Amino acid sequence: MMPKNDKILSVVVVAYNEEEHIAQCIDSILQQITSYAYHVIVVDDGSTDQTADILNSYQDLIQIIHTKNQGPSHARNLAIQSTQSPWLAFFDADAVLDEHCIETLLVQALTLTKDNTRSFSVGGKQSVSPKAQNCEKNTAQFLQSLSFASDYLHEAEDLQRVNHVPSCNVIYSTKSLQAVRGFDERLWPCEDLDLDIRLTKVLDHQVFYCPKANIFHRRPKTYWSLLRMFYRYGFGHGLLVKKHGLCQKIHALPILSLILIMLLGICMFQSFCSSLLIVLGICLFNFIFWLLIRKQLKEAVLFSCLLMMCIPVWNFGFASAMFANKTRFAHD
């Protein structure tokens, strides 16, 4: 039986083996400064560590749903089905919310509702965790610097219209989610991007980015983890292209990479020196690009190397998706 819930907002967190972070996340949600009543739903997606035990210590304060591991899309859909709130906010289990985050998202959503009869969502900012180590801070800065080519991260001072905001910090109308039957459980990652694409097609959905709604979010703690993330997201975008066609700026990357490989092959066939000059020219352009953006020699060298590694890995993930039968990664 569905629990009675008269709160205006349900806050949804999906946790899988998050014993290190889940308590901080829940505490930051429960300690929000807001004039609105909200309900917290945490879905334990088949954790095998101490996550379930930690959640049990909050059982008088939050609603807990236990399920076998079927991925974040399935877990979020369970939360959608279990709520009666008109609004749903999603946060990641490794996120710590700024104390005004929920108030900011909800006020912005309610304000937009007054002047907008269309479906819309509002997403907030992702800041690097104050407890992050140097490598994690570097990967966070590297990812943020690539925001011009991706809808995953944004740069703005005020509310702006965008194509997508990720599900780690976003609010939706429950009716909108129900209209498209929630998240596609066959996908992960990029299931949140797929959701925004389907909402736009079906409901003429609008997406807004609100930088004042802030969370502190974990980033890859090692460069190996960063490469694994790029492979997963390359794979996810490959699946999106199979499902929706070319629909993002970043989907031009495989085409540009293929053209470059063909050009290098032709030059190498004619002259090894010519192909070497092209490679050196690309490396030099890459370095100058980062030097102009970051303004520091050390970061320019580091980010140049990261980009040269991440682009092939992303492309490999994208290409793998073209021939893969599976459509969802297991949790890391």
HELIX and SHEET records of a PDB file:
HELIX    1   1 ILE A   22  LEU A   30  1                                   9    
HELIX    2   2 THR A   51  ASN A   56  1                                   6    
HELIX    3   3 PRO A   72  SER A   82  1                                  11    
HELIX    4   4 CYS A  101  ASP A  115  1                                  15    
HELIX    5   5 ASN A  134  SER A  145  1                                  12    
HELIX    6   6 SER A  147  ALA A  149  5                                   3    
HELIX    7   7 THR A  174  ALA A  179  1                                   6    
HELIX    8   8 GLU A  191  LEU A  203  1                                  13    
HELIX    9   9 TYR A  223  HIS A  244  1                                  22    
HELIX   10  10 LYS A  249  ALA A  252  5                                   4    
HELIX   11  11 LEU A  253  GLN A  270  1                                  18    
HELIX   12  12 PHE A  272  ARG A  294  1                                  23    
HELIX   13  13 LEU A  297  PHE A  323  1                                  27    
SHEET    1   A 8 GLN A  63  THR A  67  0                                        
SHEET    2   A 8 TYR A  38  ASP A  45  1                                        
SHEET    3   A 8 LEU A   9  ALA A  15  1                                        
SHEET    4   A 8 TRP A  87  ASP A  92  1                                        
SHEET    5   A 8 ASN A 169  SER A 173 -1                                        
SHEET    6   A 8 PHE A 120  VAL A 128 -1                                        
SHEET    7   A 8 GLN A 206  HIS A 217  1                                        
SHEET    8   A 8 VAL A  96  LEU A  97 -1                                        
SHEET    1   B 8 GLN A  63  THR A  67  0                                        
SHEET    2   B 8 TYR A  38  ASP A  45  1                                        
SHEET    3   B 8 LEU A   9  ALA A  15  1                                        
SHEET    4   B 8 TRP A  87  ASP A  92  1                                        
SHEET    5   B 8 ASN A 169  SER A 173 -1                                        
SHEET    6   B 8 PHE A 120  VAL A 128 -1                                        
SHEET    7   B 8 GLN A 206  HIS A 217  1                                        
SHEET    8   B 8 GLN A 160  VAL A 162 -1                                        
END                                                                             
